Amino acid sequence: MASPPSNSNTVAEIRERKLQRRLADLRDSAERLVVGCPGGSLWLFGSLARGDWDAYSDVDMLAIAATSEDAETLADAVFSHQVADDVLALSTTEWERLRCSQDPYWQAISRDALCLAKG
């Protein structure tokens, strides 16, 4: 049986390139959105952030800002620009409290979250 050409792409390499392109697109979109929210940030969490995504994975984000109202405004911008499928809006204080909690849900999000952009 013949060996594949040395310039062939493995499934893992193709998958990694696809993930990196997707993350770059999300960062570009996130950077444009946080400009309107000084001190705000957008974070990716879930399967895309962990790298164990598949064709059915959605895009989960945290919209974090100084106040809950600013976080909601940032989350609304994410939705209106169709950047993510689900966005949790949190004030900076709420995020700090939740990420340091003993709740396994928030511990997992905190561990895996990837900052896409800061305003």
All heavy atoms as an XYZ file, in Angstrom:
914
protein
N       0.846     -1.159      0.000
C       0.000      0.000      0.000
C       0.902      1.236      0.000
O       1.852      1.331      0.756
C      -0.902      0.000      1.228
C      -1.860      1.139      1.141
S      -2.883      1.539      2.515
C      -3.885      0.320      3.014
N       0.573      2.201     -0.817
C       1.382      3.408     -0.953
C       1.146      4.343      0.220
O       0.042      4.449      0.740
C       1.039      4.126     -2.255
N       2.202      5.033      0.620
C       2.100      6.029      1.694
C       1.481      7.297      1.139
O       1.684      7.640     -0.035
C       3.483      6.364      2.236
O       4.079      5.233      2.772
N       0.736      8.019      1.959
C       0.170      9.284      1.484
C       1.296     10.273      1.217
O       2.363     10.193      1.814
C      -0.721      9.752      2.630
C      -0.266      8.995      3.827
C       0.391      7.735      3.334
N       1.073     11.207      0.306
C       2.104     12.217      0.031
C       2.467     12.966      1.309
O       1.631     13.163      2.189
C       1.462     13.153     -0.989
C       0.169     12.559     -1.370
C      -0.125     11.417     -0.459
N       3.704     13.412      1.407
C       4.174     14.085      2.611
C       3.456     15.415      2.862
O       3.462     15.905      3.968
C       5.677     14.314      2.535
O       5.979     15.132      1.430
N       2.846     16.008      1.826
C       2.130     17.262      2.028
C       0.643     17.063      2.299
O      -0.118     18.002      2.252
C       2.330     18.193      0.823
C       1.742     17.627     -0.451
O       1.305     16.479     -0.481
N       1.750     18.412     -1.512
N       0.246     15.814      2.567
C      -1.168     15.560      2.841
C      -1.555     16.151      4.189
O      -0.712     16.417      5.035
C      -1.460     14.060      2.837
O      -0.890     13.457      3.977
N      -2.818     16.364      4.362
C      -3.347     16.926      5.597
C      -4.054     15.838      6.378
O      -4.930     15.162      5.840
C      -4.331     18.051      5.298
C      -3.653     19.241      4.684
O      -2.655     19.708      5.204
N      -4.174     19.717      3.572
N      -3.704     15.702      7.627
C      -4.423     14.768      8.468
C      -5.727     15.414      8.902
O      -5.884     16.645      8.847
C      -3.607     14.400      9.717
O      -3.477     15.571     10.536
C      -2.231     13.848      9.352
N      -6.642     14.611      9.353
C      -7.907     15.135      9.857
C      -7.641     16.084     11.015
O      -8.249     17.152     11.116
C      -8.847     13.982     10.282
C     -10.070     14.516     11.000
C      -9.250     13.161      9.077
N      -6.698     15.731     11.870
C      -6.377     16.588     13.012
C      -5.847     17.945     12.554
O      -6.197     18.976     13.130
C      -5.355     15.906     13.922
N      -5.010     17.975     11.527
C      -4.473     19.240     11.016
C      -5.563     20.089     10.382
O      -5.622     21.307     10.600
C      -3.364     18.973      9.994
C      -2.110     18.396     10.592
C      -1.145     17.875      9.542
O      -1.576     17.491      8.435
O       0.048     17.854      9.851
N      -6.434     19.465      9.621
C      -7.549     20.186      8.996
C      -8.464     20.747     10.075
O      -8.881     21.904     10.021
C      -8.318     19.267      8.036
C      -7.435     18.893      6.848
C      -9.620     19.919      7.578
C      -7.988     17.759      5.999
N      -8.749     19.945     11.065
C      -9.616     20.357     12.172
C      -9.002     21.538     12.936
O      -9.695     22.496     13.269
C      -9.820     19.154     13.083
C     -10.782     19.348     14.178
C     -11.006     18.011     14.892
N     -11.663     18.209     16.124
C     -12.965     18.413     16.271
N     -13.743     18.444     15.217
N     -13.499     18.595     17.448
N      -7.696     21.479     13.182
C      -7.022     22.563     13.890
C      -7.054     23.856     13.075
O      -7.295     24.940     13.624
C      -5.577     22.180     14.228
C      -4.816     23.250     14.970
C      -5.376     23.629     16.323
O      -6.110     22.825     16.946
O      -5.093     24.756     16.772
N      -6.817     23.761     11.781
C      -6.875     24.962     10.935
C      -8.278     25.556     10.923
O      -8.451     26.776     10.979
C      -6.419     24.648      9.512
C      -4.926     24.631      9.341
C      -4.507     24.714      7.901
N      -5.154     23.754      7.024
C      -4.717     22.495      6.827
N      -3.645     22.065      7.436
N      -5.358     21.701      6.009
N      -9.272     24.704     10.863
C     -10.659     25.175     10.867
C     -10.979     25.870     12.190
O     -11.602     26.935     12.200
C     -11.607     24.001     10.638
C     -13.044     24.405     10.473
C     -13.909     23.238     10.072
C     -15.322     23.711      9.834
N     -16.210     22.646      9.398
N     -10.527     25.296     13.294
C     -10.746     25.917     14.600
C     -10.056     27.274     14.666
O     -10.659     28.259     15.110
C     -10.234     25.010     15.717
C     -10.277     25.604     17.130
C     -11.704     25.944     17.553
C      -9.629     24.650     18.121
N      -8.818     27.354     14.214
C      -8.082     28.621     14.273
C      -8.735     29.697     13.405
O      -8.789     30.858     13.796
C      -6.607     28.417     13.889
C      -5.838     27.582     14.893
C      -5.970     28.079     16.316
O      -5.882     29.270     16.595
N      -6.192     27.150     17.261
N      -9.253     29.309     12.240
C      -9.978     30.274     11.381
C     -11.242     30.759     12.086
O     -11.563     31.942     12.073
C     -10.327     29.652     10.038
C      -9.222     29.700      9.023
C      -9.717     29.387      7.624
N     -10.407     28.118      7.531
C      -9.825     26.959      7.178
N      -8.545     26.920      6.894
N     -10.528     25.853      7.113
N     -11.955     29.825     12.698
C     -13.200     30.182     13.397
C     -12.905     31.124     14.558
O     -13.594     32.124     14.768
C     -13.908     28.909     13.886
C     -15.226     29.166     14.556
C     -16.257     29.630     13.547
N     -17.541     29.766     14.180
C     -18.276     30.869     14.151
N     -17.874     31.913     13.462
N     -19.418     30.923     14.771
N     -11.856     30.826     15.330
C     -11.484     31.685     16.450
C     -11.052     33.064     15.965
O     -11.393     34.080     16.585
C     -10.376     31.043     17.283
C     -10.770     29.799     18.076
C      -9.540     29.204     18.762
C     -11.870     30.089     19.073
N     -10.316     33.128     14.864
C      -9.890     34.424     14.314
C     -11.106     35.247     13.890
O     -11.166     36.455     14.158
C      -8.937     34.212     13.142
N     -12.082     34.610     13.261
C     -13.308     35.312     12.862
C     -14.064     35.824     14.089
O     -14.564     36.952     14.094
C     -14.220     34.397     12.042
C     -13.675     34.106     10.657
O     -12.748     34.816     10.199
O     -14.171     33.138     10.028
N     -14.152     34.987     15.121
C     -14.846     35.403     16.342
C     -14.108     36.554     17.016
O     -14.738     37.505     17.493
C     -14.983     34.224     17.305
C     -16.012     33.169     16.916
C     -15.876     31.934     17.799
C     -17.421     33.730     16.985
N     -12.778     36.514     17.048
C     -11.997     37.613     17.638
C     -12.223     38.912     16.874
O     -12.385     39.973     17.479
C     -10.509     37.264     17.647
C     -10.104     36.384     18.775
C      -8.585     36.251     18.886
N      -8.257     35.376     19.979
C      -7.933     34.094     19.842
N      -7.865     33.541     18.653
N      -7.662     33.370     20.901
N     -12.221     38.836     15.546
C     -12.447     40.035     14.736
C     -13.809     40.649     15.064
O     -13.924     41.864     15.272
C     -12.373     39.713     13.242
C     -10.971     39.433     12.763
O      -9.989     39.758     13.473
O     -10.841     38.864     11.655
N     -14.828     39.814     15.107
C     -16.174     40.308     15.419
C     -16.239     40.864     16.832
O     -16.813     41.931     17.067
C     -17.202     39.180     15.264
O     -17.262     38.751     13.924
N     -15.645     40.158     17.778
C     -15.670     40.592     19.176
C     -14.950     41.923     19.346
O     -15.434     42.807     20.064
C     -15.031     39.520     20.061
N     -13.824     42.089     18.681
C     -13.074     43.345     18.786
C     -13.891     44.519     18.270
O     -13.871     45.609     18.852
C     -11.745     43.236     18.046
C     -10.745     42.364     18.777
C      -9.504     42.048     17.974
O      -9.378     42.507     16.814
O      -8.651     41.321     18.512
N     -14.637     44.322     17.199
C     -15.483     45.397     16.671
C     -16.605     45.746     17.650
O     -16.993     46.907     17.774
C     -16.064     45.005     15.321
C     -15.058     45.077     14.191
C     -15.723     44.972     12.831
N     -16.381     43.703     12.611
C     -15.780     42.609     12.145
N     -14.497     42.633     11.853
N     -16.449     41.498     11.963
N     -17.120     44.741     18.356
C     -18.245     44.979     19.258
C     -17.826     45.631     20.578
O     -18.567     46.464     21.103
C     -18.985     43.670     19.534
C     -19.694     43.069     18.322
C     -20.261     41.713     18.665
C     -20.770     44.000     17.796
N     -16.675     45.271     21.127
C     -16.290     45.834     22.426
C     -15.828     47.280     22.323
O     -15.758     47.971     23.343
C     -15.223     44.992     23.174
C     -15.754     43.621     23.511
C     -13.933     44.926     22.425
N     -15.553     47.754     21.120
C     -15.178     49.160     20.940
C     -16.268     50.059     21.529
O     -15.978     51.087     22.126
C     -14.938     49.479     19.443
C     -14.867     50.961     19.195
C     -13.670     48.792     18.979
N     -17.510     49.654     21.386
C     -18.624     50.443     21.900
C     -18.886     50.249     23.382
O     -19.838     50.806     23.918
N     -18.048     49.467     24.052
C     -18.250     49.193     25.478
C     -16.911     49.257     26.211
O     -16.314     48.225     26.511
C     -18.887     47.811     25.651
S     -19.327     47.418     27.351
N     -16.426     50.478     26.473
C     -15.146     50.605     27.181
C     -15.148     49.812     28.490
O     -16.109     49.879     29.258
C     -15.030     52.098     27.448
C     -15.917     52.738     26.420
C     -17.044     51.762     26.191
N     -14.110     49.033     28.698
C     -14.018     48.204     29.896
C     -14.743     46.886     29.785
O     -14.645     46.043     30.669
N     -15.474     46.696     28.694
C     -16.192     45.442     28.487
C     -15.291     44.387     27.876
O     -14.214     44.684     27.356
N     -15.730     43.154     27.931
C     -14.981     42.067     27.305
C     -15.931     40.970     26.850
O     -17.031     40.821     27.388
C     -13.924     41.501     28.254
O     -14.509     41.002     29.440
N     -15.491     40.245     25.846
C     -16.243     39.096     25.340
C     -15.369     37.867     25.470
O     -14.201     37.873     25.064
C     -16.654     39.309     23.883
C     -17.748     40.345     23.669
C     -17.936     40.635     22.185
C     -19.063     39.859     24.278
N     -15.942     36.830     26.035
C     -15.236     35.585     26.299
C     -15.985     34.430     25.643
O     -17.204     34.359     25.714
C     -15.173     35.322     27.799
C     -14.383     36.320     28.562
C     -14.723     37.620     28.835
C     -13.108     36.112     29.147
N     -13.731     38.218     29.558
C     -12.727     37.319     29.770
C     -12.239     35.023     29.218
C     -11.527     37.455     30.457
C     -11.050     35.166     29.899
C     -10.701     36.368     30.506
N     -15.239     33.535     25.045
C     -15.792     32.308     24.473
C     -15.699     31.210     25.517
O     -14.693     31.101     26.218
C     -14.976     31.920     23.234
C     -15.414     30.677     22.471
C     -16.764     30.921     21.798
C     -14.355     30.311     21.433
N     -16.749     30.420     25.649
C     -16.677     29.246     26.515
C     -17.396     28.098     25.828
O     -17.939     28.252     24.744
C     -17.240     29.540     27.919
C     -18.736     29.716     28.005
C     -19.554     28.663     28.360
C     -19.326     30.945     27.757
C     -20.930     28.819     28.466
C     -20.698     31.121     27.859
C     -21.503     30.057     28.218
N     -17.348     26.939     26.406
C     -17.993     25.780     25.817
C     -17.040     25.013     24.910
O     -15.824     25.139     24.982
N     -17.629     24.210     24.036
C     -16.837     23.275     23.233
C     -15.826     23.962     22.309
O     -14.718     23.445     22.122
C     -17.754     22.362     22.422
O     -18.571     23.115     21.550
N     -16.156     25.112     21.750
C     -15.180     25.811     20.902
C     -13.972     26.272     21.707
O     -12.832     26.153     21.256
C     -15.820     27.012     20.199
C     -16.505     26.731     18.880
C     -17.236     27.973     18.380
C     -15.539     26.239     17.843
N     -14.205     26.781     22.898
C     -13.101     27.228     23.751
C     -12.245     26.046     24.201
O     -11.020     26.159     24.290
C     -13.630     27.992     24.957
N     -12.877     24.915     24.473
C     -12.133     23.724     24.904
C     -11.434     23.031     23.743
O     -10.505     22.282     23.931
C     -13.079     22.719     25.576
C     -13.573     23.117     26.925
C     -14.327     21.974     27.602
N     -15.365     21.412     26.758
C     -16.627     21.817     26.733
N     -17.031     22.818     27.515
N     -17.516     21.239     25.942
N     -11.949     23.251     22.525
C     -11.383     22.589     21.352
C     -12.004     21.243     21.042
O     -11.529     20.528     20.167
N     -13.083     20.882     21.723
C     -13.726     19.595     21.464
C     -15.073     19.757     20.745
O     -16.003     19.015     20.939
C     -13.885     18.784     22.755
C     -14.761     19.467     23.794
O     -15.253     20.583     23.543
O     -14.944     18.883     24.875
N     -15.134     20.737     19.864
C     -16.330     21.076     19.108
C     -16.586     20.039     18.005
O     -15.714     19.259     17.636
C     -16.168     22.455     18.488
C     -14.923     22.534     17.655
C     -13.648     22.762     18.100
C     -14.814     22.324     16.254
N     -12.760     22.722     17.053
C     -13.451     22.445     15.902
C     -15.731     22.047     15.251
C     -12.990     22.310     14.600
C     -15.272     21.913     13.954
C     -13.917     22.042     13.645
N     -17.807     20.079     17.496
C     -18.151     19.280     16.325
C     -19.082     20.099     15.436
O     -19.317     21.281     15.706
C     -18.761     17.934     16.713
C     -20.083     18.046     17.461
O     -20.799     19.068     17.309
O     -20.422     17.120     18.200
N     -19.582     19.508     14.398
C     -20.409     20.230     13.428
C     -21.697     20.778     14.043
O     -22.300     21.693     13.494
C     -20.751     19.314     12.257
N     -22.108     20.246     15.181
C     -23.353     20.674     15.816
C     -23.126     21.647     16.983
O     -24.076     22.049     17.638
C     -24.133     19.449     16.308
C     -24.460     18.503     15.175
C     -23.738     17.326     15.012
C     -25.444     18.808     14.251
C     -24.016     16.468     13.955
C     -25.724     17.962     13.198
C     -25.011     16.791     13.057
O     -25.278     15.949     12.018
N     -21.890     22.006     17.227
C     -21.578     22.879     18.359
C     -22.077     24.293     18.116
O     -22.006     24.806     17.006
C     -20.069     22.921     18.596
O     -19.594     21.664     19.004
N     -22.560     24.887     19.187
C     -22.969     26.286     19.109
C     -21.848     27.166     19.653
O     -20.837     26.674     20.138
C     -24.282     26.529     19.859
C     -24.183     26.190     21.343
O     -23.160     25.633     21.782
O     -25.134     26.492     22.070
N     -22.034     28.473     19.533
C     -21.048     29.436     20.021
C     -21.611     30.057     21.287
O     -22.648     30.718     21.270
C     -20.762     30.526     18.958
C     -19.790     31.553     19.498
C     -20.220     29.890     17.685
N     -20.905     29.830     22.407
C     -21.306     30.332     23.715
C     -20.353     31.438     24.130
O     -19.130     31.262     24.073
C     -21.240     29.219     24.762
C     -22.112     28.034     24.414
O     -23.312     28.245     24.149
O     -21.605     26.898     24.400
N     -20.910     32.570     24.574
C     -20.081     33.695     24.988
C     -20.549     34.278     26.308
O     -21.712     34.159     26.676
C     -20.113     34.817     23.950
C     -19.290     34.568     22.751
S     -19.187     36.092     21.772
C     -18.220     35.497     20.418
N     -19.588     34.928     26.972
C     -19.858     35.775     28.124
C     -19.650     37.209     27.679
O     -18.631     37.519     27.042
C     -18.879     35.483     29.257
C     -18.894     34.109     29.890
C     -17.707     33.970     30.830
C     -20.193     33.889     30.634
N     -20.583     38.067     28.005
C     -20.436     39.507     27.791
C     -20.277     40.115     29.174
O     -21.187     40.054     30.000
C     -21.660     40.079     27.086
N     -19.097     40.659     29.436
C     -18.784     41.179     30.764
C     -18.511     42.675     30.650
O     -17.770     43.110     29.760
C     -17.574     40.444     31.363
C     -17.901     38.945     31.458
C     -17.193     41.018     32.720
C     -16.744     38.076     31.835
N     -19.126     43.431     31.535
C     -18.947     44.893     31.532
C     -19.083     45.413     32.957
O     -19.478     44.676     33.864
C     -19.967     45.552     30.609
N     -18.770     46.681     33.129
C     -18.773     47.289     34.463
C     -20.117     47.149     35.162
O     -20.170     46.883     36.361
C     -18.377     48.758     34.367
N     -21.195     47.312     34.434
C     -22.532     47.202     35.031
C     -23.324     46.129     34.302
O     -23.020     45.769     33.158
C     -23.300     48.529     34.924
O     -23.566     48.798     33.537
C     -22.524     49.688     35.547
N     -24.369     45.653     34.960
C     -25.251     44.662     34.324
C     -25.893     45.234     33.071
O     -26.042     44.531     32.065
C     -26.338     44.204     35.300
O     -25.766     43.526     36.384
N     -26.253     46.520     33.119
C     -26.882     47.163     31.967
C     -25.920     47.208     30.777
O     -26.308     46.923     29.639
C     -27.351     48.572     32.322
C     -28.461     48.634     33.349
C     -27.988     48.435     34.794
O     -26.769     48.602     35.068
O     -28.822     48.092     35.638
N     -24.653     47.561     31.036
C     -23.663     47.585     29.960
C     -23.416     46.181     29.407
O     -23.237     46.004     28.205
C     -22.342     48.188     30.444
C     -22.433     49.687     30.677
O     -23.400     50.319     30.200
O     -21.525     50.224     31.351
N     -23.418     45.197     30.292
C     -23.225     43.813     29.850
C     -24.393     43.367     28.967
O     -24.193     42.709     27.946
C     -23.070     42.891     31.054
N     -25.607     43.753     29.345
C     -26.789     43.419     28.530
C     -26.707     44.092     27.159
O     -27.042     43.482     26.142
C     -28.079     43.835     29.248
C     -28.439     42.970     30.424
C     -28.895     41.570     30.041
O     -29.328     41.355     28.889
O     -28.813     40.692     30.912
N     -26.267     45.340     27.138
C     -26.119     46.056     25.866
C     -25.095     45.359     24.977
O     -25.310     45.191     23.767
C     -25.704     47.520     26.122
O     -26.728     48.146     26.905
C     -25.505     48.280     24.837
N     -23.979     44.937     25.567
C     -22.957     44.218     24.808
C     -23.491     42.876     24.311
O     -23.276     42.505     23.153
C     -21.701     44.026     25.676
C     -20.480     43.390     25.026
C     -20.055     44.125     23.762
C     -19.330     43.337     26.032
N     -24.220     42.171     25.148
C     -24.821     40.893     24.742
C     -25.812     41.103     23.603
O     -25.844     40.316     22.643
C     -25.508     40.229     25.940
N     -26.608     42.161     23.681
C     -27.552     42.469     22.603
C     -26.818     42.713     21.288
O     -27.274     42.282     20.222
C     -28.399     43.699     22.953
C     -29.417     43.427     24.046
O     -29.692     42.241     24.329
O     -29.931     44.415     24.624
N     -25.672     43.388     21.357
C     -24.877     43.632     20.146
C     -24.361     42.318     19.569
O     -24.365     42.119     18.340
C     -23.715     44.570     20.451
N     -23.946     41.411     20.432
C     -23.472     40.092     19.976
C     -24.602     39.370     19.239
O     -24.403     38.826     18.146
C     -22.955     39.246     21.155
C     -22.708     37.806     20.736
C     -21.683     39.863     21.731
N     -25.794     39.385     19.826
C     -26.944     38.732     19.189
C     -27.327     39.416     17.886
O     -27.585     38.759     16.882
C     -28.150     38.703     20.127
C     -28.094     37.619     21.152
C     -28.310     37.916     22.487
C     -27.837     36.305     20.811
C     -28.264     36.926     23.451
C     -27.791     35.302     21.763
C     -28.012     35.615     23.089
N     -27.384     40.738     17.886
C     -27.836     41.445     16.685
C     -26.865     41.283     15.522
O     -27.271     41.337     14.366
C     -28.099     42.927     16.981
O     -26.892     43.600     17.231
N     -25.581     41.054     15.825
C     -24.593     40.810     14.767
C     -24.399     39.313     14.500
O     -23.516     38.930     13.740
C     -23.259     41.463     15.126
C     -23.307     42.945     15.010
N     -23.734     43.749     16.045
C     -23.007     43.761     13.981
C     -23.677     45.018     15.655
N     -23.252     45.050     14.407
N     -25.207     38.483     15.155
C     -25.201     37.029     14.974
C     -23.811     36.422     15.152
O     -23.386     35.552     14.404
C     -25.791     36.660     13.611
C     -27.202     37.149     13.445
C     -27.774     36.855     12.080
O     -27.062     36.522     11.140
N     -29.083     36.968     11.964
N     -23.117     36.886     16.191
C     -21.769     36.396     16.476
C     -21.816     35.120     17.306
O     -20.951     34.260     17.170
C     -20.941     37.483     17.194
C     -19.586     36.983     17.609
C     -20.803     38.704     16.288
N     -22.822     34.970     18.170
C     -22.922     33.804     19.040
C     -24.359     33.316     19.093
O     -25.285     34.041     18.760
C     -22.421     34.146     20.437
N     -24.499     32.073     19.529
C     -25.824     31.474     19.676
C     -26.389     31.698     21.068
O     -27.599     31.725     21.260
C     -25.752     29.972     19.395
C     -25.241     29.702     18.002
O     -25.891     30.154     17.038
O     -24.173     29.067     17.868
N     -25.494     31.821     22.054
C     -25.911     32.027     23.432
C     -24.924     32.984     24.083
O     -23.709     32.841     23.918
C     -25.922     30.696     24.190
C     -26.547     30.802     25.566
O     -27.375     31.706     25.779
O     -26.201     29.980     26.424
N     -25.433     33.982     24.802
C     -24.586     34.961     25.470
C     -25.106     35.164     26.883
O     -26.286     35.437     27.079
C     -24.571     36.327     24.741
C     -23.614     37.282     25.435
C     -24.219     36.168     23.285
N     -24.211     35.026     27.852
C     -24.529     35.321     29.239
C     -23.951     36.690     29.557
O     -22.754     36.919     29.367
C     -23.914     34.267     30.164
C     -24.333     32.817     29.917
C     -23.574     31.892     30.852
C     -25.834     32.658     30.076
N     -24.796     37.601     30.007
C     -24.373     38.968     30.331
C     -24.139     39.071     31.834
O     -25.032     38.759     32.629
C     -25.431     39.964     29.880
N     -22.933     39.525     32.209
C     -22.569     39.634     33.618
C     -21.813     40.933     33.871
O     -20.977     41.332     33.055
C     -21.653     38.475     34.029
C     -22.182     37.063     33.880
C     -21.052     36.069     34.064
C     -23.291     36.811     34.880
N     -22.083     41.536     35.023
C     -21.240     42.652     35.428
C     -19.889     42.077     35.846
O     -19.766     40.884     36.148
C     -21.875     43.418     36.597
O     -21.792     42.643     37.785
N     -18.888     42.924     35.883
C     -17.556     42.485     36.296
C     -17.602     41.885     37.697
O     -16.986     40.850     37.965
C     -16.570     43.671     36.255
O     -16.595     44.231     34.946
C     -15.169     43.244     36.587
N     -18.373     42.506     38.579
C     -18.508     42.004     39.950
C     -19.151     40.626     39.977
O     -18.688     39.728     40.695
C     -19.326     43.000     40.800
O     -18.693     44.277     40.752
C     -19.453     42.540     42.236
N     -20.219     40.447     39.187
C     -20.881     39.140     39.126
C     -19.925     38.070     38.603
O     -19.873     36.956     39.136
C     -22.105     39.201     38.216
C     -23.246     40.011     38.757
C     -24.329     40.232     37.717
O     -24.021     40.507     36.540
O     -25.506     40.114     38.115
N     -19.180     38.395     37.553
C     -18.244     37.443     36.962
C     -17.170     37.026     37.971
O     -16.869     35.849     38.120
C     -17.631     38.023     35.705
C     -16.501     37.239     35.109
C     -15.279     37.726     34.777
C     -16.490     35.863     34.724
N     -14.504     36.729     34.223
C     -15.223     35.576     34.189
C     -17.422     34.839     34.809
C     -14.856     34.315     33.730
C     -17.068     33.562     34.351
C     -15.809     33.311     33.818
N     -16.612     38.001     38.676
C     -15.583     37.679     39.672
C     -16.134     36.770     40.763
O     -15.465     35.830     41.206
C     -14.984     38.953     40.271
C     -14.118     39.729     39.310
C     -12.967     38.910     38.742
O     -12.336     38.128     39.494
O     -12.697     39.051     37.533
N     -17.350     37.049     41.200
C     -17.969     36.218     42.244
C     -18.231     34.806     41.730
O     -17.894     33.817     42.386
C     -19.280     36.860     42.717
C     -19.999     36.070     43.812
C     -21.297     36.749     44.248
N     -22.217     37.031     43.161
C     -23.017     36.123     42.575
N     -23.002     34.868     42.970
N     -23.839     36.482     41.606
N     -18.790     34.694     40.528
C     -19.139     33.384     39.979
C     -17.919     32.546     39.625
O     -17.885     31.345     39.893
C     -20.037     33.555     38.748
C     -21.441     34.071     39.052
C     -22.145     34.470     37.765
C     -22.236     33.030     39.823
N     -16.904     33.173     39.055
C     -15.736     32.397     38.645
C     -14.932     31.883     39.831
O     -14.166     30.940     39.698
C     -14.867     33.187     37.687
C     -14.165     34.367     38.310
C     -13.413     35.162     37.308
N     -12.126     34.529     37.094
C     -11.120     35.072     36.472
N     -11.244     36.268     35.954
N      -9.983     34.463     36.341
N     -15.118     32.503     41.005
C     -14.424     32.057     42.216
C     -15.300     31.167     43.092
O     -14.864     30.722     44.157
C     -13.956     33.266     43.016
S     -12.708     34.231     42.152
N     -16.525     30.911     42.634
C     -17.451     30.107     43.442
C     -17.072     28.626     43.374
O     -16.222     28.218     42.583
C     -18.889     30.302     42.944
O     -19.088     29.597     41.732
N     -17.740     27.856     44.194
C     -17.524     26.413     44.217
C     -18.488     25.682     43.271
O     -18.458     24.455     43.199
C     -17.684     25.876     45.648
C     -16.635     26.420     46.603
C     -15.220     26.089     46.149
O     -14.900     24.931     45.878
N     -14.376     27.101     46.029
N     -19.295     26.424     42.543
C     -20.256     25.839     41.610
C     -19.499     25.200     40.439
O     -18.753     25.888     39.741
C     -21.193     26.935     41.107
C     -22.298     26.412     40.217
O     -22.042     25.524     39.384
O     -23.427     26.903     40.345
N     -19.679     23.903     40.217
C     -18.943     23.220     39.138
C     -19.198     23.825     37.750
O     -18.298     23.837     36.907
C     -19.439     21.781     39.196
C     -20.074     21.624     40.525
C     -20.516     22.988     40.977
N     -20.395     24.334     37.514
C     -20.717     24.956     36.232
C     -19.816     26.159     35.992
O     -19.185     26.291     34.943
C     -22.197     25.373     36.230
C     -22.636     26.115     35.000
C     -22.856     25.453     33.796
C     -22.849     27.502     35.038
C     -23.264     26.132     32.671
C     -23.262     28.187     33.920
C     -23.473     27.497     32.735
O     -23.873     28.190     31.612
N     -19.727     27.047     36.980
C     -18.925     28.253     36.827
C     -17.435     27.953     36.904
O     -16.631     28.637     36.266
C     -19.348     29.308     37.845
C     -20.689     29.843     37.480
C     -21.880     29.575     38.079
C     -20.985     30.690     36.366
N     -22.898     30.210     37.418
C     -22.379     30.906     36.365
C     -20.218     31.300     35.381
C     -23.014     31.702     35.416
C     -20.850     32.091     34.434
C     -22.233     32.282     34.454
N     -17.056     26.941     37.648
C     -15.648     26.542     37.669
C     -15.209     26.075     36.280
O     -14.120     26.420     35.819
C     -15.413     25.431     38.691
C     -15.463     25.908     40.121
C     -15.260     24.778     41.110
O     -15.416     23.606     40.792
N     -14.902     25.148     42.332
N     -16.074     25.308     35.611
C     -15.744     24.821     34.258
C     -15.666     25.980     33.273
O     -14.748     26.039     32.452
C     -16.779     23.799     33.803
N     -16.613     26.899     33.357
C     -16.586     28.061     32.460
C     -15.324     28.873     32.706
O     -14.619     29.254     31.761
C     -17.854     28.921     32.620
C     -19.056     28.178     32.033
C     -17.673     30.286     31.945
C     -20.383     28.882     32.227
N     -15.009     29.128     33.952
C     -13.825     29.911     34.288
C     -12.550     29.236     33.797
O     -11.643     29.889     33.277
C     -13.766     30.119     35.802
O     -12.613     30.839     36.152
N     -12.472     27.932     33.943
C     -11.286     27.169     33.527
C     -11.098     27.214     32.009
O      -9.981     27.341     31.515
C     -11.417     25.729     34.013
C     -10.264     24.828     33.620
C     -10.497     23.377     33.997
N     -11.682     22.850     33.332
C     -12.763     22.392     33.954
N     -12.840     22.394     35.270
N     -13.792     21.921     33.278
N     -12.189     27.126     31.269
C     -12.115     26.962     29.816
C     -12.279     28.249     29.027
O     -11.987     28.273     27.840
C     -13.189     25.973     29.347
C     -13.021     24.592     29.954
O     -11.867     24.231     30.275
O     -14.031     23.890     30.098
N     -12.773     29.315     29.657
C     -13.097     30.544     28.931
C     -11.861     31.135     28.254
O     -10.772     31.135     28.807
C     -13.733     31.562     29.870
N     -12.092     31.628     27.054
C     -11.039     32.222     26.233
C     -11.438     33.656     25.909
O     -12.492     33.881     25.317
C     -10.909     31.401     24.946
C      -9.985     31.868     23.872
C      -8.540     31.829     24.352
C     -10.145     30.989     22.636
N     -10.631     34.610     26.328
C     -10.946     36.010     26.074
C     -10.766     36.308     24.595
O      -9.683     36.099     24.028
C     -10.061     36.932     26.913
S     -10.520     38.669     26.729
N     -11.825     36.793     23.961
C     -11.782     37.142     22.541
C     -11.405     38.602     22.340
O     -10.708     38.942     21.384
C     -13.133     36.865     21.889
C     -13.574     35.407     21.854
C     -15.000     35.316     21.338
C     -12.631     34.575     21.000
N     -11.883     39.476     23.231
C     -11.618     40.915     23.065
C     -11.925     41.655     24.353
O     -12.841     41.298     25.075
C     -12.443     41.486     21.934
N     -11.143     42.703     24.596
C     -11.379     43.601     25.726
C     -11.459     45.023     25.206
O     -10.681     45.406     24.342
C     -10.250     43.499     26.751
C     -10.235     42.208     27.506
C      -9.193     42.209     28.592
C      -9.259     40.892     29.342
N      -8.374     40.895     30.495
N     -12.442     45.767     25.736
C     -12.622     47.149     25.321
C     -11.851     48.130     26.156
O     -11.239     47.824     27.132
